């Protein structure tokens, strides 16, 4: 499998290099040189396949023999160990629940697959692999659980001070072992910028073998495509066009859905649902991409002002704005509207949604009003307990906290405090090397 940089199609790498380096030397993101089509008979008979079998078919086709089939099956058996059910709230709207993994967030799929794939590629290497990851909430927890205790790998997580929920922070700062946390006095965009600059720093690369677990890494996107196939399998029986509403921050999740479509998944339309950090919805309307400083909201995992994966989205559409706008519609909502939707979902369906899922639901509900020939699923990206304060305050009910999350609440936070200045981050890394 050969990949190229979104900044320069002539700058290429094989899958191992792309996964372990994460970012191309010219700061571009890696994309597959060839996106192969799945056999149409596979899609036609997708109901006959298990979730793991679907994941294997996607990887087998995409990797093009770069990894032996038995090794692919082993990687999948270690990482895709939980379900992705579509819970129908009515005859047209379903919740694709992606929080059944260990960290209770959709990013468990990508993080666990990445951990298994990196371990496979890193086998036999005597130099420790250091994973740098910026998080606006759920990525860090998923990566921490995915790589916890993995031999030869350490993880350093950067998160914005005061902009993640209490339980999200506990997932980042209480596991210990090979997991370290840095609390940055800034925004998620600041954290992401620090990580990107570190990858291109010759001094750091001389002493570290660096990689990333953010969705800039192609090995995060590939497994996130799996659950679009799995969800389509569950929605196919309704005999209508399928729509996915994707709560979006860094846009890796939506990009993974577009990858699935490029491989032959018949998705009719995507909805890019955001909070007031609406850079991509604005682009879909105007054709002008204007990054802005991120604004804190109650749906904090989407507080991103310059989404990295927008470069991949452009690449998939050949930088054609009209082509992208014909396949994706943008929606954005305020905190007040998000709370209104959480109440509506609960009052109507007795279903508890987190703030991100509520934004996805509102976009889907709005779209389906004018498209009665469609059925859709919104991505419920995290368990509502991860946003206990917001959910309880909005709905006026206690939120049951799963045991694997509750046990972290009493643990002491351990995090290094840093400014968003790159020189400070570089000094920290060099001093601990």
Secondary structure, 3 states (H helix, E strand, C coil): CEEEECCEEEEEEEHHHHHHHCECCCCCEEEECCCCCCCHHHHHCHHHCCHHHHHHHHHHHHHCCCCCHHHHHHHHHHHCCCCCCEEECCCCEEEEECCCCCCCECHHHHHHHHHHHHHHHHCCCCCCEEEEEEECCHHHHHHHHHHCCCCCEEEEEEEECCCCCHHHHHHHHCCCCCEEEEEECCCHHHHHHHHHHHHCCHHHHHHCEEEECCCCCHHHHHHHHHHHHHHHHHHHHHCCEEEEEEECCCCHHHHHHHHHHHCCCCEEEEEEEECCCCHHHHHHHHCCCCCCCCCCCCCHHHCCCCCCCHHHHHHHCCCCHHHHHHHEEEEECCHHHHHHHHHHHHHHHCCCCCHHHHHHHHHHHHHHHCCCCEEEEEEECECHHHHHHHHHHHHCCCCCCCHHHHHHHCCCCCCEEECCCHHHHHHHHHHHC
